[in-house]
Amino acid sequence: MSTPMILQSVLELCAVLGLIFAVLHEDRLVAFEERLAAALRRRRLRVVRGKRASRAPRPAARRPYAG
């Protein structure tokens, strides 16, 4: 067997085992997905707030040009 064929077989085995685990432990998988999504939302919010907080305050709204 060549190295690429062995690697492909190992990855296929991991995919099948992962699928079986997902079917048997769906509730744990859903909980993990929710924790992951919450962590990503917190990280994105922190980045947005961090950029916003470091800027100088915005000036007051400008009046339209009167001509």
PDB file of N, CA, C and O in Angstrom, chain B, residues numbered from 101:
ATOM      1  N   MET B 101       0.841  -1.193   0.000  1.00  0.00           N
ATOM      2  CA  MET B 101       0.000   0.000   0.000  1.00  0.00           C
ATOM      3  C   MET B 101       0.879   1.248   0.000  1.00  0.00           C
ATOM      4  O   MET B 101       1.908   1.304   0.675  1.00  0.00           O
ATOM      5  N   SER B 102       0.466   2.214  -0.746  1.00  0.00           N
ATOM      6  CA  SER B 102       1.219   3.453  -0.790  1.00  0.00           C
ATOM      7  C   SER B 102       0.736   4.392   0.317  1.00  0.00           C
ATOM      8  O   SER B 102      -0.332   4.194   0.896  1.00  0.00           O
ATOM      9  N   THR B 103       1.519   5.387   0.589  1.00  0.00           N
ATOM     10  CA  THR B 103       1.191   6.341   1.654  1.00  0.00           C
ATOM     11  C   THR B 103      -0.124   7.079   1.400  1.00  0.00           C
ATOM     12  O   THR B 103      -0.923   7.197   2.329  1.00  0.00           O
ATOM     13  N   PRO B 104      -0.392   7.582   0.188  1.00  0.00           N
ATOM     14  CA  PRO B 104      -1.677   8.263  -0.027  1.00  0.00           C
ATOM     15  C   PRO B 104      -2.876   7.343   0.194  1.00  0.00           C
ATOM     16  O   PRO B 104      -3.914   7.784   0.687  1.00  0.00           O
ATOM     17  N   MET B 105      -2.738   6.068  -0.168  1.00  0.00           N
ATOM     18  CA  MET B 105      -3.838   5.128   0.019  1.00  0.00           C
ATOM     19  C   MET B 105      -4.074   4.846   1.505  1.00  0.00           C
ATOM     20  O   MET B 105      -5.219   4.737   1.943  1.00  0.00           O
ATOM     21  N   ILE B 106      -3.000   4.730   2.272  1.00  0.00           N
ATOM     22  CA  ILE B 106      -3.125   4.526   3.715  1.00  0.00           C
ATOM     23  C   ILE B 106      -3.773   5.748   4.355  1.00  0.00           C
ATOM     24  O   ILE B 106      -4.664   5.613   5.194  1.00  0.00           O
ATOM     25  N   LEU B 107      -3.336   6.922   3.968  1.00  0.00           N
ATOM     26  CA  LEU B 107      -3.899   8.156   4.511  1.00  0.00           C
ATOM     27  C   LEU B 107      -5.390   8.277   4.177  1.00  0.00           C
ATOM     28  O   LEU B 107      -6.185   8.684   5.025  1.00  0.00           O
ATOM     29  N   GLN B 108      -5.763   7.930   2.963  1.00  0.00           N
ATOM     30  CA  GLN B 108      -7.163   7.972   2.566  1.00  0.00           C
ATOM     31  C   GLN B 108      -7.989   6.986   3.380  1.00  0.00           C
ATOM     32  O   GLN B 108      -9.104   7.302   3.796  1.00  0.00           O
ATOM     33  N   SER B 109      -7.452   5.804   3.607  1.00  0.00           N
ATOM     34  CA  SER B 109      -8.170   4.796   4.400  1.00  0.00           C
ATOM     35  C   SER B 109      -8.365   5.256   5.835  1.00  0.00           C
ATOM     36  O   SER B 109      -9.437   5.063   6.408  1.00  0.00           O
ATOM     37  N   VAL B 110      -7.347   5.857   6.417  1.00  0.00           N
ATOM     38  CA  VAL B 110      -7.446   6.356   7.791  1.00  0.00           C
ATOM     39  C   VAL B 110      -8.475   7.475   7.868  1.00  0.00           C
ATOM     40  O   VAL B 110      -9.277   7.504   8.801  1.00  0.00           O
ATOM     41  N   LEU B 111      -8.470   8.392   6.912  1.00  0.00           N
ATOM     42  CA  LEU B 111      -9.437   9.484   6.924  1.00  0.00           C
ATOM     43  C   LEU B 111     -10.867   8.965   6.729  1.00  0.00           C
ATOM     44  O   LEU B 111     -11.798   9.473   7.354  1.00  0.00           O
ATOM     45  N   GLU B 112     -11.044   7.964   5.870  1.00  0.00           N
ATOM     46  CA  GLU B 112     -12.366   7.373   5.685  1.00  0.00           C
ATOM     47  C   GLU B 112     -12.844   6.691   6.958  1.00  0.00           C
ATOM     48  O   GLU B 112     -14.019   6.790   7.312  1.00  0.00           O
ATOM     49  N   LEU B 113     -11.951   6.004   7.644  1.00  0.00           N
ATOM     50  CA  LEU B 113     -12.300   5.356   8.908  1.00  0.00           C
ATOM     51  C   LEU B 113     -12.700   6.394   9.953  1.00  0.00           C
ATOM     52  O   LEU B 113     -13.666   6.194  10.689  1.00  0.00           O
ATOM     53  N   CYS B 114     -11.961   7.500  10.020  1.00  0.00           N
ATOM     54  CA  CYS B 114     -12.306   8.584  10.956  1.00  0.00           C
ATOM     55  C   CYS B 114     -13.674   9.178  10.631  1.00  0.00           C
ATOM     56  O   CYS B 114     -14.448   9.489  11.537  1.00  0.00           O
ATOM     57  N   ALA B 115     -13.973   9.335   9.353  1.00  0.00           N
ATOM     58  CA  ALA B 115     -15.262   9.889   8.955  1.00  0.00           C
ATOM     59  C   ALA B 115     -16.402   8.945   9.348  1.00  0.00           C
ATOM     60  O   ALA B 115     -17.438   9.400   9.834  1.00  0.00           O
ATOM     61  N   VAL B 116     -16.224   7.652   9.146  1.00  0.00           N
ATOM     62  CA  VAL B 116     -17.262   6.681   9.504  1.00  0.00           C
ATOM     63  C   VAL B 116     -17.449   6.642  11.014  1.00  0.00           C
ATOM     64  O   VAL B 116     -18.582   6.629  11.494  1.00  0.00           O
ATOM     65  N   LEU B 117     -16.359   6.622  11.768  1.00  0.00           N
ATOM     66  CA  LEU B 117     -16.453   6.612  13.229  1.00  0.00           C
ATOM     67  C   LEU B 117     -17.094   7.902  13.745  1.00  0.00           C
ATOM     68  O   LEU B 117     -17.874   7.872  14.696  1.00  0.00           O
ATOM     69  N   GLY B 118     -16.767   9.023  13.123  1.00  0.00           N
ATOM     70  CA  GLY B 118     -17.384  10.292  13.508  1.00  0.00           C
ATOM     71  C   GLY B 118     -18.876  10.304  13.240  1.00  0.00           C
ATOM     72  O   GLY B 118     -19.650  10.831  14.039  1.00  0.00           O
ATOM     73  N   LEU B 119     -19.279   9.730  12.127  1.00  0.00           N
ATOM     74  CA  LEU B 119     -20.702   9.639  11.792  1.00  0.00           C
ATOM     75  C   LEU B 119     -21.439   8.753  12.790  1.00  0.00           C
ATOM     76  O   LEU B 119     -22.533   9.098  13.237  1.00  0.00           O
ATOM     77  N   ILE B 120     -20.848   7.614  13.141  1.00  0.00           N
ATOM     78  CA  ILE B 120     -21.466   6.732  14.132  1.00  0.00           C
ATOM     79  C   ILE B 120     -21.569   7.433  15.478  1.00  0.00           C
ATOM     80  O   ILE B 120     -22.599   7.343  16.146  1.00  0.00           O
ATOM     81  N   PHE B 121     -20.514   8.130  15.883  1.00  0.00           N
ATOM     82  CA  PHE B 121     -20.544   8.862  17.152  1.00  0.00           C
ATOM     83  C   PHE B 121     -21.635   9.923  17.135  1.00  0.00           C
ATOM     84  O   PHE B 121     -22.345  10.100  18.125  1.00  0.00           O
ATOM     85  N   ALA B 122     -21.773  10.630  16.017  1.00  0.00           N
ATOM     86  CA  ALA B 122     -22.781  11.684  15.905  1.00  0.00           C
ATOM     87  C   ALA B 122     -24.191  11.122  16.026  1.00  0.00           C
ATOM     88  O   ALA B 122     -25.064  11.750  16.625  1.00  0.00           O
ATOM     89  N   VAL B 123     -24.413   9.943  15.461  1.00  0.00           N
ATOM     90  CA  VAL B 123     -25.740   9.331  15.540  1.00  0.00           C
ATOM     91  C   VAL B 123     -26.030   8.885  16.969  1.00  0.00           C
ATOM     92  O   VAL B 123     -27.145   9.060  17.460  1.00  0.00           O
ATOM     93  N   LEU B 124     -25.044   8.317  17.631  1.00  0.00           N
ATOM     94  CA  LEU B 124     -25.259   7.797  18.986  1.00  0.00           C
ATOM     95  C   LEU B 124     -25.312   8.898  20.042  1.00  0.00           C
ATOM     96  O   LEU B 124     -26.002   8.752  21.050  1.00  0.00           O
ATOM     97  N   HIS B 125     -24.598   9.991  19.825  1.00  0.00           N
ATOM     98  CA  HIS B 125     -24.500  11.054  20.824  1.00  0.00           C
ATOM     99  C   HIS B 125     -24.934  12.393  20.233  1.00  0.00           C
ATOM    100  O   HIS B 125     -24.204  13.381  20.323  1.00  0.00           O
ATOM    101  N   GLU B 126     -26.093  12.424  19.645  1.00  0.00           N
ATOM    102  CA  GLU B 126     -26.559  13.637  18.974  1.00  0.00           C
ATOM    103  C   GLU B 126     -26.718  14.793  19.949  1.00  0.00           C
ATOM    104  O   GLU B 126     -26.394  15.931  19.608  1.00  0.00           O
ATOM    105  N   ASP B 127     -27.207  14.530  21.148  1.00  0.00           N
ATOM    106  CA  ASP B 127     -27.410  15.608  22.119  1.00  0.00           C
ATOM    107  C   ASP B 127     -26.091  16.261  22.514  1.00  0.00           C
ATOM    108  O   ASP B 127     -26.029  17.481  22.664  1.00  0.00           O
ATOM    109  N   ARG B 128     -25.042  15.472  22.684  1.00  0.00           N
ATOM    110  CA  ARG B 128     -23.727  16.038  23.015  1.00  0.00           C
ATOM    111  C   ARG B 128     -23.170  16.847  21.850  1.00  0.00           C
ATOM    112  O   ARG B 128     -22.539  17.886  22.044  1.00  0.00           O
ATOM    113  N   LEU B 129     -23.410  16.357  20.643  1.00  0.00           N
ATOM    114  CA  LEU B 129     -22.930  17.057  19.456  1.00  0.00           C
ATOM    115  C   LEU B 129     -23.636  18.402  19.290  1.00  0.00           C
ATOM    116  O   LEU B 129     -22.997  19.397  18.947  1.00  0.00           O
ATOM    117  N   VAL B 130     -24.948  18.443  19.531  1.00  0.00           N
ATOM    118  CA  VAL B 130     -25.703  19.688  19.430  1.00  0.00           C
ATOM    119  C   VAL B 130     -25.228  20.678  20.488  1.00  0.00           C
ATOM    120  O   VAL B 130     -25.082  21.866  20.204  1.00  0.00           O
ATOM    121  N   ALA B 131     -24.985  20.196  21.705  1.00  0.00           N
ATOM    122  CA  ALA B 131     -24.488  21.069  22.775  1.00  0.00           C
ATOM    123  C   ALA B 131     -23.121  21.651  22.403  1.00  0.00           C
ATOM    124  O   ALA B 131     -22.858  22.828  22.651  1.00  0.00           O
ATOM    125  N   PHE B 132     -22.253  20.828  21.809  1.00  0.00           N
ATOM    126  CA  PHE B 132     -20.942  21.315  21.380  1.00  0.00           C
ATOM    127  C   PHE B 132     -21.086  22.382  20.300  1.00  0.00           C
ATOM    128  O   PHE B 132     -20.399  23.403  20.342  1.00  0.00           O
ATOM    129  N   GLU B 133     -21.978  22.153  19.328  1.00  0.00           N
ATOM    130  CA  GLU B 133     -22.192  23.135  18.268  1.00  0.00           C
ATOM    131  C   GLU B 133     -22.700  24.456  18.832  1.00  0.00           C
ATOM    132  O   GLU B 133     -22.281  25.522  18.381  1.00  0.00           O
ATOM    133  N   GLU B 134     -23.590  24.399  19.804  1.00  0.00           N
ATOM    134  CA  GLU B 134     -24.111  25.628  20.409  1.00  0.00           C
ATOM    135  C   GLU B 134     -23.014  26.378  21.169  1.00  0.00           C
ATOM    136  O   GLU B 134     -22.937  27.605  21.098  1.00  0.00           O
ATOM    137  N   ARG B 135     -22.161  25.637  21.903  1.00  0.00           N
ATOM    138  CA  ARG B 135     -21.050  26.286  22.609  1.00  0.00           C
ATOM    139  C   ARG B 135     -20.080  26.925  21.626  1.00  0.00           C
ATOM    140  O   ARG B 135     -19.581  28.025  21.862  1.00  0.00           O
ATOM    141  N   LEU B 136     -19.815  26.235  20.530  1.00  0.00           N
ATOM    142  CA  LEU B 136     -18.908  26.766  19.515  1.00  0.00           C
ATOM    143  C   LEU B 136     -19.484  28.026  18.875  1.00  0.00           C
ATOM    144  O   LEU B 136     -18.770  29.011  18.688  1.00  0.00           O
ATOM    145  N   ALA B 137     -20.765  27.997  18.542  1.00  0.00           N
ATOM    146  CA  ALA B 137     -21.408  29.167  17.939  1.00  0.00           C
ATOM    147  C   ALA B 137     -21.408  30.346  18.907  1.00  0.00           C
ATOM    148  O   ALA B 137     -21.171  31.482  18.496  1.00  0.00           O
ATOM    149  N   ALA B 138     -21.669  30.089  20.184  1.00  0.00           N
ATOM    150  CA  ALA B 138     -21.669  31.164  21.179  1.00  0.00           C
ATOM    151  C   ALA B 138     -20.273  31.761  21.331  1.00  0.00           C
ATOM    152  O   ALA B 138     -20.128  32.978  21.453  1.00  0.00           O
ATOM    153  N   ALA B 139     -19.262  30.923  21.324  1.00  0.00           N
ATOM    154  CA  ALA B 139     -17.885  31.414  21.443  1.00  0.00           C
ATOM    155  C   ALA B 139     -17.514  32.278  20.241  1.00  0.00           C
ATOM    156  O   ALA B 139     -16.862  33.311  20.396  1.00  0.00           O
ATOM    157  N   LEU B 140     -17.925  31.860  19.049  1.00  0.00           N
ATOM    158  CA  LEU B 140     -17.629  32.656  17.850  1.00  0.00           C
ATOM    159  C   LEU B 140     -18.367  33.985  17.880  1.00  0.00           C
ATOM    160  O   LEU B 140     -17.812  35.009  17.482  1.00  0.00           O
ATOM    161  N   ARG B 141     -19.637  33.980  18.357  1.00  0.00           N
ATOM    162  CA  ARG B 141     -20.381  35.242  18.455  1.00  0.00           C
ATOM    163  C   ARG B 141     -19.719  36.181  19.458  1.00  0.00           C
ATOM    164  O   ARG B 141     -19.595  37.378  19.200  1.00  0.00           O
ATOM    165  N   ARG B 142     -19.289  35.638  20.613  1.00  0.00           N
ATOM    166  CA  ARG B 142     -18.610  36.477  21.611  1.00  0.00           C
ATOM    167  C   ARG B 142     -17.326  37.053  21.050  1.00  0.00           C
ATOM    168  O   ARG B 142     -17.013  38.221  21.282  1.00  0.00           O
ATOM    169  N   ARG B 143     -16.578  36.242  20.313  1.00  0.00           N
ATOM    170  CA  ARG B 143     -15.317  36.720  19.748  1.00  0.00           C
ATOM    171  C   ARG B 143     -15.566  37.825  18.721  1.00  0.00           C
ATOM    172  O   ARG B 143     -14.860  38.833  18.705  1.00  0.00           O
ATOM    173  N   ARG B 144     -16.572  37.634  17.866  1.00  0.00           N
ATOM    174  CA  ARG B 144     -16.877  38.647  16.850  1.00  0.00           C
ATOM    175  C   ARG B 144     -17.355  39.935  17.514  1.00  0.00           C
ATOM    176  O   ARG B 144     -16.983  41.030  17.092  1.00  0.00           O
ATOM    177  N   LEU B 145     -18.175  39.801  18.548  1.00  0.00           N
ATOM    178  CA  LEU B 145     -18.670  40.972  19.258  1.00  0.00           C
ATOM    179  C   LEU B 145     -17.521  41.709  19.942  1.00  0.00           C
ATOM    180  O   LEU B 145     -17.475  42.939  19.939  1.00  0.00           O
ATOM    181  N   ARG B 146     -16.595  40.953  20.528  1.00  0.00           N
ATOM    182  CA  ARG B 146     -15.459  41.572  21.204  1.00  0.00           C
ATOM    183  C   ARG B 146     -14.597  42.331  20.202  1.00  0.00           C
ATOM    184  O   ARG B 146     -14.107  43.416  20.517  1.00  0.00           O
ATOM    185  N   VAL B 147     -14.401  41.787  19.007  1.00  0.00           N
ATOM    186  CA  VAL B 147     -13.595  42.458  17.989  1.00  0.00           C
ATOM    187  C   VAL B 147     -14.286  43.743  17.553  1.00  0.00           C
ATOM    188  O   VAL B 147     -13.637  44.779  17.408  1.00  0.00           O
ATOM    189  N   VAL B 148     -15.592  43.683  17.345  1.00  0.00           N
ATOM    190  CA  VAL B 148     -16.325  44.870  16.914  1.00  0.00           C
ATOM    191  C   VAL B 148     -16.286  45.922  18.009  1.00  0.00           C
ATOM    192  O   VAL B 148     -16.022  47.091  17.728  1.00  0.00           O
ATOM    193  N   ARG B 149     -16.545  45.531  19.251  1.00  0.00           N
ATOM    194  CA  ARG B 149     -16.507  46.494  20.348  1.00  0.00           C
ATOM    195  C   ARG B 149     -15.108  47.035  20.562  1.00  0.00           C
ATOM    196  O   ARG B 149     -14.939  48.213  20.878  1.00  0.00           O
ATOM    197  N   GLY B 150     -14.102  46.187  20.393  1.00  0.00           N
ATOM    198  CA  GLY B 150     -12.729  46.630  20.578  1.00  0.00           C
ATOM    199  C   GLY B 150     -12.352  47.702  19.572  1.00  0.00           C
ATOM    200  O   GLY B 150     -11.715  48.693  19.932  1.00  0.00           O
ATOM    201  N   LYS B 151     -12.736  47.517  18.321  1.00  0.00           N
ATOM    202  CA  LYS B 151     -12.447  48.521  17.300  1.00  0.00           C
ATOM    203  C   LYS B 151     -13.210  49.800  17.592  1.00  0.00           C
ATOM    204  O   LYS B 151     -12.680  50.900  17.438  1.00  0.00           O
ATOM    205  N   ARG B 152     -14.445  49.652  18.009  1.00  0.00           N
ATOM    206  CA  ARG B 152     -15.297  50.806  18.261  1.00  0.00           C
ATOM    207  C   ARG B 152     -14.782  51.609  19.459  1.00  0.00           C
ATOM    208  O   ARG B 152     -14.787  52.839  19.429  1.00  0.00           O
ATOM    209  N   ALA B 153     -14.348  50.932  20.489  1.00  0.00           N
ATOM    210  CA  ALA B 153     -13.920  51.607  21.703  1.00  0.00           C
ATOM    211  C   ALA B 153     -12.601  52.351  21.494  1.00  0.00           C
ATOM    212  O   ALA B 153     -12.340  53.341  22.177  1.00  0.00           O
ATOM    213  N   SER B 154     -11.773  51.893  20.568  1.00  0.00           N
ATOM    214  CA  SER B 154     -10.480  52.529  20.394  1.00  0.00           C
ATOM    215  C   SER B 154     -10.553  53.787  19.539  1.00  0.00           C
ATOM    216  O   SER B 154      -9.595  54.559  19.497  1.00  0.00           O
ATOM    217  N   ARG B 155     -11.652  54.001  18.872  1.00  0.00           N
ATOM    218  CA  ARG B 155     -11.781  55.191  18.030  1.00  0.00           C
ATOM    219  C   ARG B 155     -12.174  56.406  18.862  1.00  0.00           C
ATOM    220  O   ARG B 155     -12.719  56.284  19.959  1.00  0.00           O
ATOM    221  N   ALA B 156     -11.889  57.561  18.317  1.00  0.00           N
ATOM    222  CA  ALA B 156     -12.315  58.799  18.968  1.00  0.00           C
ATOM    223  C   ALA B 156     -13.823  58.943  18.806  1.00  0.00           C
ATOM    224  O   ALA B 156     -14.391  58.390  17.864  1.00  0.00           O
ATOM    225  N   PRO B 157     -14.479  59.666  19.693  1.00  0.00           N
ATOM    226  CA  PRO B 157     -15.923  59.837  19.565  1.00  0.00           C
ATOM    227  C   PRO B 157     -16.275  60.546  18.262  1.00  0.00           C
ATOM    228  O   PRO B 157     -15.511  61.372  17.762  1.00  0.00           O
ATOM    229  N   ARG B 158     -17.428  60.214  17.731  1.00  0.00           N
ATOM    230  CA  ARG B 158     -17.861  60.817  16.472  1.00  0.00           C
ATOM    231  C   ARG B 158     -18.277  62.262  16.698  1.00  0.00           C
ATOM    232  O   ARG B 158     -18.834  62.589  17.746  1.00  0.00           O
ATOM    233  N   PRO B 159     -18.016  63.119  15.741  1.00  0.00           N
ATOM    234  CA  PRO B 159     -18.467  64.505  15.869  1.00  0.00           C
ATOM    235  C   PRO B 159     -19.986  64.589  15.733  1.00  0.00           C
ATOM    236  O   PRO B 159     -20.633  63.662  15.245  1.00  0.00           O
ATOM    237  N   ALA B 160     -20.527  65.697  16.165  1.00  0.00           N
ATOM    238  CA  ALA B 160     -21.975  65.887  16.072  1.00  0.00           C
ATOM    239  C   ALA B 160     -22.393  65.886  14.606  1.00  0.00           C
ATOM    240  O   ALA B 160     -21.574  66.137  13.721  1.00  0.00           O
ATOM    241  N   ALA B 161     -23.653  65.605  14.354  1.00  0.00           N
ATOM    242  CA  ALA B 161     -24.155  65.551  12.988  1.00  0.00           C
ATOM    243  C   ALA B 161     -23.990  66.907  12.315  1.00  0.00           C
ATOM    244  O   ALA B 161     -24.238  67.951  12.919  1.00  0.00           O
ATOM    245  N   ARG B 162     -23.574  66.873  11.073  1.00  0.00           N
ATOM    246  CA  ARG B 162     -23.361  68.126  10.339  1.00  0.00           C
ATOM    247  C   ARG B 162     -24.672  68.637   9.769  1.00  0.00           C
ATOM    248  O   ARG B 162     -25.569  67.857   9.447  1.00  0.00           O
ATOM    249  N   ARG B 163     -24.774  69.935   9.649  1.00  0.00           N
ATOM    250  CA  ARG B 163     -25.961  70.529   9.032  1.00  0.00           C
ATOM    251  C   ARG B 163     -25.845  70.419   7.533  1.00  0.00           C
ATOM    252  O   ARG B 163     -24.742  70.500   6.994  1.00  0.00           O
ATOM    253  N   PRO B 164     -26.967  70.233   6.838  1.00  0.00           N
ATOM    254  CA  PRO B 164     -26.909  70.177   5.375  1.00  0.00           C
ATOM    255  C   PRO B 164     -26.436  71.489   4.793  1.00  0.00           C
ATOM    256  O   PRO B 164     -26.621  72.537   5.412  1.00  0.00           O
ATOM    257  N   TYR B 165     -25.846  71.462   3.650  1.00  0.00           N
ATOM    258  CA  TYR B 165     -25.325  72.647   2.994  1.00  0.00           C
ATOM    259  C   TYR B 165     -26.485  73.542   2.584  1.00  0.00           C
ATOM    260  O   TYR B 165     -27.388  73.103   1.872  1.00  0.00           O
ATOM    261  N   ALA B 166     -26.465  74.787   3.026  1.00  0.00           N
ATOM    262  CA  ALA B 166     -27.559  75.714   2.751  1.00  0.00           C
ATOM    263  C   ALA B 166     -27.406  76.451   1.421  1.00  0.00           C
ATOM    264  O   ALA B 166     -28.360  77.060   0.938  1.00  0.00           O
ATOM    265  N   GLY B 167     -26.238  76.399   0.841  1.00  0.00           N
ATOM    266  CA  GLY B 167     -26.062  76.991  -0.475  1.00  0.00           C
ATOM    267  C   GLY B 167     -25.566  78.330  -0.407  1.00  0.00           C
ATOM    268  O   GLY B 167     -25.365  78.967  -1.442  1.00  0.00           O
TER     269      GLY B 167
END
